[in-house]
Amino acid sequence: MADIKYYDVIFKPIVTEKSMNSMAEKKYTFSVHPEATKNQIREAVEKMFPGTKVEKVNTINLGGKTRRRGNDVGKTAKKKKAIVQLTQDSTDIEIFSGL
């Protein structure tokens, strides 16, 4: 596995109805690098958003889908999602506050 820096781990936040409802429990959902580990995701969240303390990280691997275009068959890129649970005394993540 390549050496992934903390600023390369998190791609973007995932904003869906389900993820917005889980924010009341201080759970935030991010799209992350497919080779990132839970410890790397924890470190990235704590460094990128000051004042946050991560309690636990759950990850979901999403394999690429098979797609056809005429006779050509290919696969889309694989993805990874991370659901980050913050501790009760940590501050909220600012990018979600205006949504």
Number of C-alpha atoms within 10 A of each C-alpha: 5 6 8 13 12 17 13 13 22 20 12 11 16 16 13 9 8 10 16 17 12 14 17 9 12 18 21 23 23 21 18 22 19 17 15 21 16 15 10 16 26 22 17 17 22 15 14 13 14 13 13 19 21 18 13 14 18 12 19 13 13 12 13 12 11 10 11 10 7 6 6 7 9 12 11 10 11 12 15 16 21 25 19 22 20 24 16 13 9 14 14 20 17 10 9 12 8 5 7
